[in-house]
Amino acid sequence: MSEQRHPARTARPRHYLMCRPTHFTVDYRINPWMDPAKPVDTALAVLQWERLYELYQELGHTVELIEPLPGLPDMVYAANGATVHDGRVLVANFRYEQRAAEAAAYREWFENAGHTEVRDAVHTNEGEGDYLVAGDRVLAGTGFRTEPAAHAEAQELFGVPVVGLTLVDPRYYHLDTALAVLDDDEIMYYPDAFSDASRRTLRELYPDALLADEADAEVFGLNAISDGLNVLLPQAATALADKLAARGFRPVGIDLSELLKGGGSVKCCTLEIRHGATGGRR
């Protein structure tokens, strides 16, 4: 792509919430990546997570932490706990009972943080796993976890258009495993994870989107975080990193292979707090 078509990138400071994987393990199976028969090295998971935590701070972002709770091994995937837009918080309503108690923990954290508009979801949704804020719209996944009816609930609370996208490959059970927002009007995604109708929608909205191949999708290369310049993604997604660099982004590879055993990577570990007039600490 030409330099003129993709001008110089600018990083914007972000505010993130994360949860240390103190109690991380895989002792049940609620997605295709989880296998209780495979050993999990919790200490290694913590070390890998801590590198991500440090990277965010080195890049100038604010990172706060929610206390990990015993018995909730998936709480490390903080992105699933809620969606925050313009200061409004929509707390997740998890599909599986193994994760249900996480919702109350995230609600309590946001209330204690001073957010005045915190809503419990009526319909099943799994936070930023399926709600990705892209400029003046929210891209919303469905097909495996979040109910279609939840999209209207998010649109009513956030006051912005919510675009529904249907996932069809169970390996990519959340939207953030198949699509990443790079900037307000730029995304990257894996087309085969979506229904025909959703692929048409994405082509119409983002004709110049960066497309990932199967190899990079399978290593969770799309479970990435961008600040507008730096794109943190699994280091195994090498072809995707090259494509990002060609568009003027700065790819930063990181090893979260232990956390991939639970079906998550960079984005899953990172909930973005987007502030607005409704308040909440900065």
RAPEJO-V713760 format. One record per run of one state. SS is the DSSP state (H for helix, E for strand, - for the rest). FROM is the first residue (numbers start at 0). TO is the last residue. If there is no record, write none. Layout:
# RAPEJO-V713760
ss=SS from=FROM to=TO
ss=SS from=FROM to=TO
This chain:
# RAPEJO-V713760
ss=- from=0 to=13
ss=E from=14 to=17
ss=- from=18 to=40
ss=H from=41 to=57
ss=- from=58 to=60
ss=E from=61 to=64
ss=- from=65 to=71
ss=H from=72 to=75
ss=- from=76 to=76
ss=H from=77 to=79
ss=- from=80 to=80
ss=E from=81 to=84
ss=- from=85 to=86
ss=E from=87 to=90
ss=- from=91 to=91
ss=E from=92 to=92
ss=- from=93 to=100
ss=H from=101 to=111
ss=- from=112 to=113
ss=E from=114 to=114
ss=- from=115 to=116
ss=E from=117 to=119
ss=- from=120 to=123
ss=E from=124 to=124
ss=- from=125 to=125
ss=H from=126 to=128
ss=- from=129 to=129
ss=E from=130 to=133
ss=- from=134 to=135
ss=E from=136 to=141
ss=- from=142 to=146
ss=H from=147 to=157
ss=- from=158 to=159
ss=E from=160 to=166
ss=- from=167 to=173
ss=H from=174 to=176
ss=- from=177 to=177
ss=E from=178 to=182
ss=- from=183 to=184
ss=E from=185 to=188
ss=- from=189 to=189
ss=H from=190 to=192
ss=E from=193 to=193
ss=- from=194 to=194
ss=H from=195 to=204
ss=- from=205 to=208
ss=E from=209 to=210
ss=- from=211 to=212
ss=H from=213 to=217
ss=- from=218 to=223
ss=E from=224 to=225
ss=- from=226 to=228
ss=E from=229 to=233
ss=- from=234 to=236
ss=H from=237 to=245
ss=- from=246 to=248
ss=E from=249 to=253
ss=- from=254 to=255
ss=H from=256 to=259
ss=- from=260 to=265
ss=H from=266 to=268
ss=- from=269 to=269
ss=E from=270 to=271
ss=- from=272 to=277
ss=E from=278 to=278
ss=- from=279 to=281
